[in-house]
């Protein structure tokens, strides 16, 4: 019998024997009182604590079963996991494993440069590749998830037709199992799947907007006109810079950066992510009404024009030949990672939307009526009323989304398997493969990896809570 099983057995016997003795010594039961005896036996801890400590002991007695369950099935396995991480061998029996100290941790940190996983040992390479991919996934997915969930909650909180239907539809993917979700999106994203069929067919075909004479010049002029109009509307809002138009401008800037690939001039990848980061920084400057926001918009506009003139649109919009893409296995394109973020957000967003919807409905309607009487614009009312009051709920959503994003496994394993190559290989998949999918399982290495992942999650969570509390205090 395992130590946990032995402890539970002793506890159960103590409850039954001790409770029976205490009840029989304080009360008299006959044969027809047997059902009442068992009912009293179930409530014995509460009654005992009340007799020993008075009413103050009742809440602790009610919490005792849950605390025992948590201790035996959560806290004790965590402690044993720490012990397993310091043992070697391939035996699954807990005490048949030799103690090796911190050797498993040394294997993970055995790197010439921890930021370059290829310089690490085999264990370190797999772990740090998965960890950096997971961190990258978290940094992208958590803000996207929270923003989409908040916007959706704001929409379904309005008095629109079919509001209950839309709430149910957005929540529906949460009830699906990961296997069902993976099958749905495999069917959509396969080379001969629904997405390729919708955008041009599942076979190589010739079609030709980009092949038309003057397409590149026409596209440049069209985007130039759009950029001029959006920039003018951004700079000439009724009250300074217009935040809604600034968001459109930032979207165009990020798109042009992805197409122009300015970092390629220096032989560096990642221009698309650079454009997104710069666009987000500019939008923050505008939304927070910083003094340098107007100058930043003008500078970004000049950069956007220069990038626009450098883009060959007939190469960007390669409509001359439609080539179906296998979205989940094409390497060095970013599509497998993008679709993982998209599918994860699609399948979990409804849960966070429901939490935020509860927070929005707790905001008194009188505040919005007063803002309306003061002719406050909707976006300003959102910044001054909705966002501060929904911040506690938003903090819960941020923490839950952060933890769940670190734990991503099902979607990756079923959709991409960690590929192509190691592009979508996550840290939980590494832990699983080390422990269960290899011919020589290393439970100690897997336990060490899980503990390091728990430390990273704890650091991110505490930092997020600290930042949220600091902003709420300002």
Helices and strands as residue ranges (DSSP letters): H 3-26, G 31-33, H 34-42, H 44-53, G 54-57, H 58-70, I 71-75, H 76-84, G 94-96, H 103-108, G 117-119, H 122-156, H 163-172, G 173-175, H 178-189, H 194-199, E 205-206, H 215-235, H 243-260, G 262-266, H 271-287, H 293-310, H 313-316, E 321-322, H 335-361, H 365-373, H 378-381, I 382-386, H 387-406, H 410-415, H 427-432, I 433-437, H 443-473
